[in-house]
Amino acid sequence: MNQTLEVDSVILEFGNKRVLQDVYLKNQINEITGILGRNGAGKSCLLSIIYGKLKPLNGLLRINNKAIMGSTRRPKELMYLPQFGFIPKFLTLKRIFKDFKLDFATFTKEFPEFEPYFNSKLSLLSGGERRIVEIYLIISSKTKFCLLDEPFSHIMPIHIEKIKALLLKEKANKGILVTDHMYEDIVGISDDIYLIKDGKTFLINHLDDIKSLGYVKLSPDYNLSE
């Protein structure tokens, strides 16, 4: 049976402002689901709700039709990459990869420039390098679903292409939810795309849907799967 994650009837308010209104989306293993939306649309809030970091006014998370209650998420079910660094900088890469149960040598096959830093603390890396490490850890972790909040921002183009290749490879093992302002990269790798506008999610079936909803003008070279 294919593993499926569904978020249903999500309502989020901050004071008198309603940010999300009856939001629904679905993701499953073997798929990358992209989430688009303008600044402040609620993309990061939605990922935080799914991960249990943010409590909505209403909403339901289901994995294989089983409701996931409360704020606790098990790593074998969900892993989350927030916008900002989440790993303590005083830890060494050796310790970090051990904690995540991942092989550092496999990582350096894709990113050989990190090989000299095996025994170094994360603090010795640049901000962009730390981001690459964190992205790789979440994408490669043994989990059913991973949530990625802006993985392409502040990353060099050559590394973006490597990360996209890793995502396309890893979707065979997990479901992936990803949002980023680098929308053309999201369009290029996603099997399904949702656009958040006016607090609601719209499933995008054709490129024209993005245009008609007023999100942004995209190159005609980009095509979404039917």
C-alpha positions in Angstrom: 0.0 0.0 0.0 1.3 3.4 -0.9 1.9 5.7 2.0 -0.3 8.9 1.9 -0.2 12.1 3.9 -3.2 14.3 3.9 -3.8 17.7 5.5 -7.5 18.6 5.7 -9.7 21.5 6.8 -6.8 23.6 8.2 -7.8 27.0 9.6 -5.2 29.3 11.1 -5.7 32.7 12.6 -3.4 35.3 14.2 -5.5 37.6 16.2 -8.2 38.8 13.9 -6.3 37.8 10.7 -7.2 34.5 9.1 -4.1 33.2 7.4 -5.3 29.8 6.2 -8.9 28.9 5.4 -10.0 25.2 4.9 -6.7 24.2 3.4 -6.3 20.7 1.9 -3.4 19.0 0.3 -2.1 15.5 -0.3 1.3 13.9 -0.8 2.4 10.3 -1.1 5.6 8.3 -1.4 7.0 8.5 -5.0 5.8 12.1 -5.3 7.2 15.6 -4.8 4.4 18.0 -4.0 5.3 21.7 -4.4 3.7 24.5 -2.5 3.7 28.0 -4.1 2.5 31.3 -2.8 3.4 34.9 -2.3 5.2 36.2 0.8 2.9 35.9 3.8 0.6 33.5 2.0 1.0 30.9 4.8 3.4 28.4 3.2 5.8 28.1 6.1 2.9 28.2 8.6 1.3 25.2 6.8 4.5 23.2 7.0 4.8 24.1 10.7 1.3 22.9 11.3 2.0 19.6 9.5 5.1 19.1 11.7 3.2 20.0 14.9 5.2 23.1 15.7 2.2 25.4 15.2 -1.3 24.7 16.4 -4.1 25.7 14.0 -7.7 26.8 15.0 -8.9 23.7 13.1 -7.3 21.0 11.0 -6.6 17.3 10.6 -3.4 15.4 9.6 -3.8 11.9 8.3 -1.2 9.3 7.3 -2.8 6.3 5.6 -6.2 7.6 6.7 -5.1 7.4 10.3 -5.4 10.7 12.2 -2.2 12.0 13.8 -3.1 13.8 17.0 -1.3 16.4 19.1 2.0 18.0 18.4 4.3 14.9 18.5 5.7 13.7 15.2 7.9 10.6 15.0 11.1 10.9 12.9 10.3 7.7 11.0 7.1 9.4 9.8 8.0 13.1 9.4 11.2 15.1 9.1 11.2 18.9 8.7 13.7 21.4 7.3 12.8 24.9 8.7 13.8 28.1 6.9 16.6 28.7 9.4 19.4 26.6 10.8 18.3 24.0 13.3 21.5 22.0 14.1 23.7 23.4 17.0 26.9 24.8 15.4 29.2 23.4 18.1 28.6 19.8 16.8 31.1 18.2 14.5 30.0 16.8 11.1 31.1 13.4 12.4 28.7 13.6 15.3 25.9 15.0 13.2 26.0 12.3 10.5 26.3 9.7 13.3 23.2 11.1 15.0 21.2 11.0 11.7 22.5 7.5 11.0 23.8 8.6 7.6 27.1 7.8 5.9 29.4 10.8 5.5 31.3 9.2 2.6 28.1 8.9 0.6 27.5 12.6 1.2 30.9 13.6 0.0 30.4 11.7 -3.2 27.9 14.3 -4.1 29.6 17.2 -2.3 33.3 16.4 -2.3 34.3 19.9 -1.1 33.0 18.8 2.4 35.5 15.9 2.8 38.1 17.9 4.8 35.4 18.9 7.4 34.6 15.5 8.8 36.0 16.3 12.2 35.2 20.0 12.0 32.4 21.8 13.9 29.5 23.1 11.9 30.4 26.6 12.9 33.5 26.5 10.7 31.3 26.2 7.6 29.7 29.2 5.8 26.0 29.8 6.0 25.4 28.3 2.6 27.5 25.2 3.4 25.6 24.6 6.7 22.4 24.8 4.7 23.6 22.2 2.3 24.4 19.8 5.2 21.0 20.3 6.8 19.1 19.9 3.5 21.0 16.6 2.8 20.3 15.2 6.2 16.6 15.8 6.0 16.2 14.6 2.4 18.3 11.5 3.0 16.9 10.5 6.4 14.9 7.3 6.7 11.4 8.7 7.0 8.1 8.4 5.2 7.7 12.1 4.5 10.0 15.1 4.6 8.9 18.8 4.6 11.3 21.3 3.1 10.9 25.1 3.7 12.9 27.1 1.1 15.8 24.6 0.4 17.0 26.5 -2.6 17.3 29.9 -1.1 20.9 31.2 -0.5 22.3 28.1 -2.3 24.7 28.3 -5.3 23.1 27.2 -8.7 25.4 24.2 -9.0 24.3 23.0 -5.6 20.6 23.6 -6.4 21.0 21.2 -9.3 22.5 18.6 -7.1 19.8 19.0 -4.5 17.1 18.7 -7.1 18.7 15.5 -8.4 18.8 14.2 -4.8 15.1 15.0 -4.4 14.2 13.2 -7.6 16.2 10.2 -6.4 14.8 10.1 -2.9 11.2 10.4 -3.8 11.3 6.7 -4.6 11.7 6.2 -0.8 9.5 8.9 0.6 6.9 11.6 0.0 8.3 15.2 -0.2 6.6 18.5 0.4 8.6 21.5 -0.7 8.1 25.2 -0.9 10.5 27.9 -2.1 10.5 31.3 -3.8 12.7 29.7 -6.5 9.4 28.7 -8.1 10.8 27.6 -11.5 12.8 24.9 -9.6 9.7 23.8 -7.8 7.7 23.6 -11.0 10.5 21.6 -12.6 10.6 18.8 -10.1 7.1 18.6 -8.7 4.5 15.9 -9.5 1.8 18.0 -8.0 1.6 21.7 -7.2 -0.6 23.6 -4.8 -0.9 27.4 -4.8 -1.9 29.2 -1.7 -3.9 32.3 -2.4 -6.2 34.2 -0.1 -5.7 31.5 2.5 -6.9 28.7 0.3 -5.1 25.9 -1.6 -5.6 25.5 -5.3 -4.4 22.3 -7.1 -2.5 23.3 -10.2 -3.1 21.0 -13.2 -1.8 23.3 -16.0 0.7 26.1 -16.3 -2.1 28.4 -17.2 -3.6 27.9 -13.7 -0.6 29.6 -12.1 -1.0 32.5 -14.5 -4.7 32.8 -14.1 -4.4 32.8 -10.4 -2.1 35.8 -10.6 0.9 34.2 -9.0 3.6 34.9 -11.5 4.5 34.7 -15.2 6.5 31.6 -16.0 8.5 30.7 -19.0 6.6 28.8 -21.6 9.3 26.1 -21.6 7.9 24.9 -18.2 5.2 22.3 -18.4 3.3 20.5 -15.7 2.4 16.8 -15.9 -1.1 16.1 -17.0 
